[in-house]
């Protein structure tokens, strides 16, 4: 049962990661690209690690999976926020498709 659930989580994580990569290619500006890639890759990679944990069990590699999930959940949104804030301070323009800019200076 753990192998089936772990495989489902790994496949779902791969799909999330693939959608995040498509977001990097398809979205119009740096703000949208960072938002899509951060959310998709964080959830996708955490899902892959959780699936791996279910398949291999709670051993030394399982503890590493748990630590990697915790590290990813804390650092990925923080890094994304820092990059978007730096782009905003550097006056990187929004795409013409955006309707509003809440942080206009």
C-alpha positions as CSV (number, residue, x, y, z in Angstrom):
1,X,0.0,0.0,0.0
2,X,2.9,2.4,0.8
3,X,4.5,1.7,-2.5
4,X,1.3,2.6,-4.4
5,X,0.7,5.8,-2.5
6,X,4.4,6.7,-2.8
7,X,4.3,6.2,-6.5
8,X,1.2,8.3,-6.8
9,X,2.8,11.1,-4.8
10,X,6.0,10.9,-7.0
11,X,3.9,11.1,-10.2
12,X,1.9,14.0,-8.9
13,X,5.2,15.7,-7.9
14,X,6.6,15.2,-11.4
15,X,3.5,16.8,-12.9
16,X,3.7,19.8,-10.5
17,X,7.4,20.2,-11.5
18,X,6.6,20.0,-15.2
19,X,3.9,22.6,-14.9
20,X,6.3,24.9,-13.0
21,X,8.8,24.5,-15.8
22,X,6.1,25.4,-18.3
23,X,5.3,28.4,-16.2
24,X,8.9,29.6,-16.5
25,X,8.6,29.4,-20.3
26,X,5.1,30.6,-20.9
27,X,4.4,33.4,-18.4
28,X,5.1,37.0,-19.5
29,X,7.2,38.7,-16.8
30,X,9.6,37.9,-13.9
31,X,6.9,38.3,-11.2
32,X,4.5,35.8,-12.8
33,X,7.3,33.4,-13.6
34,X,8.7,33.4,-10.0
35,X,5.2,32.9,-8.5
36,X,4.4,30.0,-10.7
37,X,7.8,28.3,-10.5
38,X,8.0,28.7,-6.7
39,X,4.6,27.3,-5.9
40,X,4.8,24.4,-8.4
41,X,8.3,23.4,-7.7
42,X,7.9,23.6,-3.9
43,X,4.8,21.4,-3.9
44,X,6.2,19.1,-6.6
45,X,9.5,18.5,-4.9
46,X,8.0,18.0,-1.5
47,X,5.5,15.5,-3.0
48,X,8.4,13.6,-4.6
49,X,10.3,13.5,-1.4
50,X,7.2,12.4,0.6
51,X,6.6,9.7,-1.9
52,X,10.2,8.5,-1.6
53,X,9.8,8.5,2.2
54,X,6.8,6.3,1.9
55,X,8.5,3.9,-0.4
56,X,11.8,3.5,1.4
57,X,10.5,3.8,4.9
58,X,11.8,5.6,8.0
59,X,15.6,5.0,7.8
60,X,18.5,7.4,7.3
61,X,17.4,8.2,3.8
62,X,13.9,8.8,5.1
63,X,15.2,11.3,7.7
64,X,17.0,13.1,4.9
65,X,13.8,13.3,3.0
66,X,12.0,14.9,6.0
67,X,14.9,17.3,6.5
68,X,14.9,18.2,2.8
69,X,11.1,18.8,2.9
70,X,11.5,21.1,5.9
71,X,14.4,23.0,4.3
72,X,12.4,23.4,1.1
73,X,9.3,24.7,2.8
74,X,11.2,27.3,4.7
75,X,13.7,28.5,2.1
76,X,11.8,28.4,-1.2
77,X,9.1,31.0,-0.4
78,X,11.7,33.2,1.4
79,X,14.0,33.2,-1.6
80,X,11.2,33.9,-4.0
81,X,10.1,36.8,-1.9
82,X,13.6,38.2,-1.8
83,X,13.9,37.9,-5.6
84,X,10.6,39.6,-6.3
85,X,11.4,42.4,-3.8
86,X,14.7,42.9,-5.5
87,X,13.1,43.0,-8.9
88,X,10.5,45.5,-7.6
89,X,13.3,47.8,-6.2
90,X,15.2,47.5,-9.4
91,X,12.1,48.8,-11.3
92,X,11.6,45.7,-13.4
93,X,8.5,46.5,-15.4
94,X,5.4,44.4,-15.4
95,X,3.9,42.9,-18.5
96,X,1.4,44.8,-20.5
97,X,-1.1,42.0,-19.7
98,X,-1.2,42.9,-16.0
99,X,-4.1,45.0,-14.9
100,X,-2.9,46.5,-11.6
101,X,0.3,47.1,-9.8
102,X,-0.3,47.1,-6.0
103,X,3.3,48.0,-5.2
104,X,3.7,51.0,-7.6
105,X,6.2,53.5,-6.2
